[in-house]
Amino acid sequence: MSEMQNDALARYYSKKKRRRRRRRVLFYTLLIFFIVMVITVLSLTVFFNIRSITVSGAAHYTSEQIVSASGLETGENMFRIDKFKAIDAIKAKLPYVKEVTVRRRLPGRLVINVVESTPFAYVAWGDKYYILSDTLKVLEAASAPPEGASELVGIVTPNTTVGEIIVADDDAAPVLNMFSALSGSFAEGGVTQIDMSQPYQLSIVYQGRARIFIGGQDNLARKLALVKYVLDENSSNEYAEIDVSSGVRAFYRSVTEAEWNGNTEPIEPVDDGDEPSVDEENDGENGENNE
């Protein structure tokens, strides 16, 4: 056999091998595609249907209430449900729910975990007490004030719809700023009243016995640091008034119960030349009391 014939024969067998290889690749590609399609169809129709739904983290609502609010049902396919729609539905229908996660646990269990809001304040309006979260959302209308929450005073026309913000958006920022500052400075239940009636004469009441005049919201963190220092230095249960509206000095005065109940005006400081100011670089550590 000549060399030319050998070359032609080699080319023939080489082409035949390539064609066979291409057919094999095409066959296995189609087979894998078919298998994937069958598995996908079965997963969305037969396999992975919801057999149980469990709930964790709920205190104000039962598991049945949360599952009902979600719209999820056993028998549905786990991969065809809209988790985000269920989450939005739970938040919309159950005001105390702050955060929600929905997780799949194969082969057939859904887990709904909720984080609930803690009552932070309340507004007395009519014969109801509207309980608020730290984001000003109305959690519920109750017949009695909640324990450990602060009374919020100065909301002129509250929106009392449960599940909505109690004030207009334009009025929310100052209140939210005050809530945030107070939660970072005092333990839960320490502040019993927050008076936002006058923007530049804000005041709070501590443990029902100390009225604190804050003034405006400028230097709010510094003012509250002054208050905390003075309260730590005067740990008795006496009635008192504290004025930190200047932001650099704390005026403290012990008062009788009758005086405390009758006075809502800031303390008139007496400048006798001996009242030390607070170090500008140290939030309250060098503050003094003015008896």
C-alpha positions in Angstrom: 0.0 0.0 0.0 1.4 3.3 -1.0 2.1 6.2 1.4 -0.7 8.2 -0.2 -3.2 5.5 0.5 -2.0 5.2 4.1 -2.6 8.9 4.6 -6.1 8.8 3.1 -7.0 5.8 5.3 -5.7 7.5 8.4 -7.7 10.6 7.6 -10.8 8.5 7.1 -10.5 6.8 10.5 -9.7 10.1 12.2 -12.9 11.7 10.8 -14.9 8.6 11.8 -13.6 8.9 15.4 -14.5 12.6 15.6 -18.0 11.9 14.3 -18.4 9.1 16.9 -17.1 11.4 19.6 -19.5 14.2 18.6 -22.4 11.8 18.6 -21.5 10.5 22.1 -21.2 14.0 23.5 -24.5 15.0 22.0 -26.2 11.8 23.4 -24.9 12.4 26.9 -25.7 16.1 26.8 -29.3 15.3 25.8 -29.5 12.6 28.4 -28.3 14.9 31.2 -30.7 17.6 30.0 -33.6 15.2 30.1 -32.7 13.9 33.5 -32.4 17.5 34.9 -35.8 18.4 33.4 -37.4 15.3 34.9 -35.9 16.1 38.3 -37.0 19.7 38.1 -40.6 18.8 37.1 -40.8 16.3 39.9 -39.4 18.7 42.4 -42.0 21.3 41.6 -44.9 18.9 41.4 -44.4 15.7 43.4 -41.3 16.0 45.6 -40.6 18.6 48.4 -44.1 19.5 49.2 -44.6 21.2 52.6 -45.5 18.7 55.2 -45.1 20.9 58.3 -44.6 24.6 59.2 -42.9 25.5 62.5 -42.7 28.9 64.1 -40.1 30.3 66.6 -39.5 33.6 68.4 -43.2 34.5 68.8 -44.5 35.8 72.1 -47.6 38.0 71.3 -48.9 35.6 68.7 -49.6 31.9 68.4 -48.0 29.8 65.8 -51.4 29.4 64.1 -51.8 33.1 63.9 -48.4 33.6 62.2 -48.9 30.7 59.8 -52.4 32.0 58.9 -51.0 35.5 58.3 -48.3 34.2 56.1 -50.7 32.6 53.7 -48.5 29.5 53.5 -50.2 26.0 53.6 -49.1 22.4 53.9 -49.2 20.6 50.6 -47.7 23.5 48.6 -44.4 23.0 46.9 -41.5 24.4 48.9 -39.8 25.8 45.8 -42.9 27.4 44.3 -43.9 29.5 47.4 -43.1 33.3 47.4 -41.2 33.7 50.7 -41.0 37.5 50.4 -44.8 37.8 49.9 -45.3 35.7 53.0 -42.9 37.9 55.0 -44.6 41.1 53.9 -48.0 39.6 54.8 -46.9 38.6 58.3 -45.5 42.1 59.0 -48.6 43.8 57.6 -51.1 41.8 59.6 -49.2 41.4 62.9 -47.9 44.7 64.2 -45.6 43.4 66.9 -43.6 41.4 64.3 -40.4 43.4 63.5 -38.4 40.9 61.4 -39.3 37.6 59.7 -37.3 34.9 58.0 -38.7 31.9 56.2 -36.3 29.0 55.7 -36.7 25.6 53.9 -35.7 22.4 55.6 -35.7 19.6 53.1 -37.5 17.4 52.4 -40.7 19.0 53.6 -40.5 21.5 56.5 -40.7 25.3 56.6 -39.4 27.3 59.5 -40.7 30.8 60.2 -38.6 32.8 62.7 -39.9 36.1 64.0 -38.4 38.9 66.0 -40.9 41.0 67.8 -40.8 44.7 68.8 -40.5 45.6 72.4 -42.9 48.3 73.8 -40.8 51.4 74.1 -43.3 54.1 74.8 -47.0 54.8 74.9 -49.4 57.7 74.1 -52.4 58.2 76.3 -55.3 59.3 74.0 -58.9 59.3 74.9 -59.5 56.2 77.1 -56.8 54.2 75.4 -53.0 53.7 75.7 -51.4 53.4 72.3 -48.3 51.3 72.7 -45.3 52.2 70.5 -42.2 50.5 69.3 -38.8 52.3 69.2 -39.7 53.1 65.5 -42.9 54.9 66.5 -45.1 52.1 65.1 -48.4 51.6 67.0 -48.3 48.1 68.3 -51.7 48.0 69.9 -54.4 50.0 71.7 -54.5 48.9 75.3 -56.7 49.6 78.3 -53.7 50.1 80.6 -50.1 51.4 80.1 -47.5 48.7 79.5 -44.9 48.1 82.3 -41.4 49.5 81.6 -42.5 51.8 78.8 -42.2 55.6 78.8 -45.2 57.9 78.5 -44.7 60.1 75.4 -46.2 63.5 75.9 -46.7 66.3 73.3 -48.1 64.4 70.3 -50.9 66.8 69.4 -52.8 64.7 66.8 -51.6 61.2 66.9 -52.4 58.7 64.2 -53.8 55.9 66.3 -54.1 53.3 63.5 -52.5 50.1 64.7 -49.6 49.1 62.6 -48.8 52.6 61.4 -46.5 55.3 62.6 -48.1 57.5 65.2 -46.9 60.8 63.8 -46.4 62.3 60.3 -43.1 61.5 58.6 -42.0 65.2 59.0 -42.5 65.0 62.7 -40.9 61.6 63.3 -37.2 62.5 63.1 -37.0 64.5 66.4 -38.9 61.8 68.4 -36.8 59.0 66.8 -33.6 60.8 67.7 -34.8 61.2 71.3 -35.8 57.5 71.5 -32.4 56.4 70.1 -30.5 58.6 72.6 -32.5 57.5 75.6 -32.2 53.8 74.8 -28.4 54.2 74.6 -28.2 56.0 77.9 -30.7 54.5 80.3 -31.8 51.0 81.2 -35.3 49.8 80.2 -37.9 51.3 82.5 -35.6 54.0 83.8 -37.3 56.9 81.9 -41.0 57.0 82.8 -42.0 60.1 80.7 -40.7 61.9 77.6 -42.1 65.4 77.0 -41.8 66.6 73.4 -44.4 69.4 73.7 -41.9 72.2 73.1 -39.0 71.5 70.7 -36.6 73.7 72.7 -37.8 72.8 76.2 -37.7 69.0 76.1 -37.8 67.1 79.3 -37.9 63.6 80.7 -38.8 62.0 84.0 -36.6 59.4 85.5 -38.1 56.7 87.7 -41.1 59.0 88.5 -39.0 61.1 90.8 -36.5 63.2 88.9 -37.6 65.7 86.3 -34.8 66.5 83.8 -34.8 69.6 81.7 -32.9 69.0 78.4 -33.6 72.1 76.4 -33.2 71.5 72.6 -31.8 68.4 70.9 -28.4 70.0 70.3 -25.6 68.1 72.1 -28.2 65.6 73.2 -25.7 62.7 73.9 -23.6 65.0 76.0 -26.6 66.3 78.0 -27.7 62.8 78.7 -24.2 61.8 79.8 -24.4 64.7 82.3 -27.7 63.5 83.5 -26.4 59.9 84.0 -23.4 61.2 86.0 -25.6 63.3 88.3 -28.0 60.4 88.9 -25.1 58.1 89.7 -23.7 60.6 92.2 -27.2 61.1 93.8 -28.5 57.6 94.0 -31.1 58.3 96.7 -34.8 58.1 96.0 -35.5 61.8 96.7 -37.5 64.0 94.4 -35.2 66.2 92.3 -34.9 68.5 89.3 -32.0 68.5 87.0 -31.3 71.1 84.3 -28.7 70.2 81.6 -30.1 72.5 78.9 -26.8 74.4 78.7 -25.0 71.3 77.6 -21.9 72.1 79.8 -23.3 72.3 83.3 -25.8 70.3 85.4 -27.9 72.1 88.0 -29.4 69.8 90.6 -32.0 70.6 93.2 -33.8 68.5 95.8 -37.5 69.2 96.0 -40.4 68.1 98.0 -43.1 65.9 96.4 -45.5 68.9 96.3 -42.9 71.1 94.6 -42.0 68.3 92.1 -45.6 67.8 91.1 -46.2 71.5 90.7 -43.2 72.6 88.7 -42.7 72.1 85.0 -40.3 74.9 84.3 -36.5 74.7 84.0 -34.5 75.5 87.2 -33.3 79.1 87.4 -29.6 78.7 88.1 -28.0 80.8 90.8 -24.6 81.8 89.7 -22.7 82.2 92.9 -19.3 81.8 91.3 -18.7 78.4 92.8 -20.6 76.3 90.3 -18.0 74.4 88.3 -18.6 73.7 84.6 -18.1 70.3 82.9 -14.9 69.5 81.1 -15.6 70.0 77.4 -13.7 66.9 76.4 -15.2 64.6 79.1 -18.9 63.9 78.9 -20.0 64.4 82.4 -17.1 63.0 84.4 -16.3 66.3 86.1 -19.9 67.5 86.6 -21.0 68.8 90.0 -24.3 69.1 91.7 -26.0 72.3 92.6 -28.0 71.7 95.7 
